[in-house]
Amino acid sequence: MKKLCLLLSLCLMLSCVFVTANAESSALTIYYGATLEQMTPVLDAFSALHPEIEIKSYRAANEELSATMEMELRSGNPQFDVAIQGNGPIISLQSKHDCFAPFTPEASDAIASSLLDPNGVMMPVGTGFYVIIYNTNQVTAEDAPTSFKDLLDPKWDSKVVMADPTSSSSVYTFIWMITQHLDEAEYGWSYFDKLQAQNVNYVASHGTIGELVSMGERSVGVQVMATAGTSLRRGDPIAIVYPEEGMPSEVNVGVIRKDSPNQANAELFMNFLMSDEGQKLVAENLGWIPVRTDMPDYALADGTLLSDIQLIPRDVEWVTDHKTEVQEKFIEIMG
């Protein structure tokens, strides 16, 4: 009888272990900074390949997303398995919490070596960059600005909208280019003083920028290509300008949380993002430039070839190290 009870107890324990493992292997929680409209087709395509995995996701503007992850990590109760956003906030979180696991994607040999993280923690997913958009019902192609400097023309007084650096991490890419990369005499911090005198409207997200320009509340916006592409595909009355100074760009990355109970599923998702299908979906829906070197020349949302534009990689260390300084500077500029 004792042997029977022991056998039954052992079977029950094994059953519980199996059920627990099964429950863990069927889940995946993804945090991301892109819009819901942009990310949904990517998540749906992965779900179609792996219907056994229950996907949960949380979307927020990059600064809010980073703050949420920071809070969860500090409390010892992180909820995400995977995070996808610009590399700046990820670098900050990793330096503070050592919270992301090294991972080598199956397609690592096809990724541009300059984009690879030497620590193997951040996986490059796609390159995002800044453009200018304008409302085609209010501005003709002939009158549209052709450069970031053109936005200082008095004719754009009270007509320009851009992201607020206290809520958007991507906009630091644009700020870095204006204040650090371009000639200080012509640009620099004085550029934003002049833009402020033009009654620029600072908003919390790039989605809001797209909405304001599409509705005609603002004629021109400084915008990430991802959201500009979404507006074009939706049929909004906007057009894209690739500024003469070049397009400041940032690498968007994916990371897996260290000690995630859903490690295998997280790796499946990361490898999917780097597959031919995943990279095409990232390009078509998130508006990011694919990071694989074995893909053909990529056509942007308006048909412009990637080879016809000039991308300028931002200095991610400067962006990471000067975030507080930039926010304080903008508070001063905005009064």
N, C-alpha and C positions, 0 to 999 in steps of 0.2 A: 504493500500500500504506500509506504514511504517513497519507494522507487517510482511509483506511478505519479504521485504528487510532485516529486522532483522533476519528472519528465514533463508533466503538464506545465509546471512553472517555467521550465526552460523554454518550452515551445511558446508560451505566452510572452516571455521576454524577447525571444527572437522575432516574434510577430510585431511587437511594439517597435523594435529597432528597425524592422523592414518598413513599417508604416511611416515612422519618423523620417527615415532616409528618403522614402518615396515622396513624402510631403515636401521635404526640402528640395529634392531634385525637380519638382514640378513648378517651382516658383522663381521669379526674377523681378527685382525692383530696379527701375531705371530712372535716374534723375537727369534732366537735361535743360539747357538754356534756350534752345530754339523754340519756335512757336508750336502750338498744338497742331496747327494746320500743316506745318512743315514736317514734323516728326511722325505724324500718324501713318502715312503711307509706308515709312520705313519699318515701323513696329508691326503693321499689318502684314507686310511681306515676310518678316521673320516668323510671325505667328502662323502663317500659312505653311511654312516649312517645319515648324515645331509646335503643332497644336497641343502637344502634351504639356507645354510650359505655360503656366499662368503668369501673364505679364502685368505688373503694376507699375505705374509711372507717375512722376511728379514733375511739373513744369513750372519754372519761375524765371524771371529776368536774372541774368548772371550774378549780379551782386546779391540779390535776395536768395538765390540758390546757394551761393557760397556761404552766406550767413546761416542758412538752414543746416547745411552740412556741418558747419563749425559748431553750431549749438548741439547737434546730435552727437558729434564726436566728443565734445566737452562733457556731455552728460553720460557718456559711455553707452549710448543706445542708438548707434547709427542704423538707419533703415534702408539705405541704398546698397545695392550690389554693384551697380555700374553708374558712372557719372560721365556725361558728355558735355563739354563746354570749352571755352577758350583756355589756353594753357596757363595764363597768368594766375587765375584763382586756384587752379590745381597745384601749381608750384607752391603757392603760399600755404595751402592746406597740408601738403606733403612735408614741408619744412617744419611746420608746427606739430603735426601729429603722427608722421610716418605711417599714414593710414592706407596707402595703396600698395597692391601686390605687383611684383614684376610679372610681366607676361610677354611672350614672344608670339606674335600672330603667325599663322601659317603662311601668309603672303609677305613676310618681312623682307624677303629678297627682292620683292617688286616695289618696295617703298623707297623713295628718294632718301639716300643716306643722310643728307643734311637735315632731314626732318626727324630722324630717329633719336629717341631719348637715350643717352649713354647709360642711364641707370635702368633702362628697360621697363619703366613704370608707366610713362605716358605713351599711348599709342596714337600717332597722328591719324585723324579721320578725314580731314579736309581743310582747305585753306579758305578763310573768309576775308573779305576786303571791303573798303569803303568807296562809294561812288556818290554822285549827286543825282537826285531825281527831281523832276518838275512836272507840274500838272499841265497836260497838253491842251486843256480847254482854256487855260489862262496864259500860257507862255508858248510862243512859237519856237521852232528849232533854231531859227536865226537869232532870236533874242535870248535863248537859254545861256546860262553861264557855262563857260568851257573850262574853268579852273576853280579851285578853292578860293583863290585870290579874288576872283570875280564876285564872290558873295559879299565883298565889302563895298561894291558899287551902291550908291544911294538909291538906285532904282529897286533894290531888294529890301529896303527899309520895311520892317514889320512883315516880311514875307518868307523868312527863313526859319526852319525848325531843325533841331538836332537833339541828341540824347544827353541827358543830365549825367555827369560822371558819378554822382552819388548813388545812382541806381543802375547804371549800365557799365559793365566792365569792358565791353567791346569798344566803346568810344575812346578809351585810352589809346587805342591804336591810332586814331585820327589825331588826338592831342599830341601824342609822341611825335608824329610826323611834322605837325605845324610848329611845335616848340623846340624840337631837338634835331630833326633831320634837315629841314629846309633853312635857307638863309635867315639868320635871326633879324637882320636889318629889315627884311621885307615881310617876315612872318613872326616867329617867336610869340611870346606871351602878348605882345601888343596887338597881335591879330585878333585875339579873343576880346581885348578891350574895345577894339573897333567894331567887332561883331556885336558886342553888347550894346554899343551906341546905335546899332542898326535894329535894336529891339528884337533880337533873336529869341525864339521861344524854345526853352529847354523842357523836354518831356521825359517821362520815366522809361519808355521803351521804344524800340525801333518799330514795333507794330503800331504804336500810336503815331509815329512819324508818317508811316505809310497811309494811315487813315486820314490824318490832317491834310496831307498833300492830295490824296485821291478825292477828298470831299471839297477841296479848294479853300479850306480855311487858312492854309499856308501854300504858297505857290511852289516853293523849293525846299528840299530837304537834304541834309547830309545823312546818308543812309548806308546800312550794310547791304551788300549785294544779295544776300539770302532773302531778305524781306522785299527788296526791290523786285527780285525774280518772282516771288509769290504774288506780288501785286500785278505784275505783267500777266502771269498765267491766269489770274482771276479776271482779267479784262479791265482792270482799273485804268483810268485815263492818265497814265504816267509814262514818261520816257526816261531813259538812263543816259547820263553823261559820264564818260571816263575822263576824269580831270587831267589836264596837261601836266601837272606835277607828278603824276603817277598815282597808283592806288596803294595806300598803306594796308598791309595785310597781317593777319594773325593765324596761327595754327590752332585749329580746334582738335581737341584730343579726347580719347576715351580712356577711362581708368577702371580698374576692378578693386573693390575694397578689400583690404587685407583681412583674412579670417572670415570672409563671406561664407555663409552656409550654402550658398548657391554658386560656388566657384565654377563648376562644370558648365552650368547654364550661362554664366557671365562670359566664359571663354567662347562658348558657341556664338553668342551675340557679337562679341568683338570680331571673331573670325568672319562672321556674316558681313559686318560693316566693311571689312577689307576685301571681300570677294568681288568679282566682277559685277555681280548683280547689286551688291551692297553699295559699292562705289558709284554706280550709275544712279541708284536711288538717292544717295547723299547729294550727288550733283544736281539731279533734277528737282528734288524737293527741298533740300536745305540750301541750295545755291552755293555750296562749297566746291572749290576746285579739288578734283580727285588727287590723292597723294601717290597713287601708283604710277610708276614710270612706263608701264607697258600698255597704257591706254592711249587711244588716238587723241589728236588735238581736240580739245573740248570746246563746244559751242555754248556760249552763255545764253541766258534767258531771252535776250533780244537778237540772238543770232551771231553776235560778235564772237570771233574766235579768240581763245585764250592767248594764242601766240601773237595776237595783234595789240595786246595791252601790256602795260608795265606794272608789275607788282613789286612793292617795296616792303620786304619783311621788317616788322617792327622789332625793336630792341626789347625783348620780353623782360630782361633783368631790370632795365630802367623802369618799365611799366610797373613791375612788381615792387621795386624798392621805393618808388615815388608816389604811390597811390594816395597816401595821406596828404602829402604836400600838394598834389594836384587838386584834391578836394578842397583843401583850405584856400588854394589860389582861386578856385572858381567861386567859392563863397564870397571872397573879397571882390572879385570882378562883378558878381551879380548883386553885390550890395546887401 
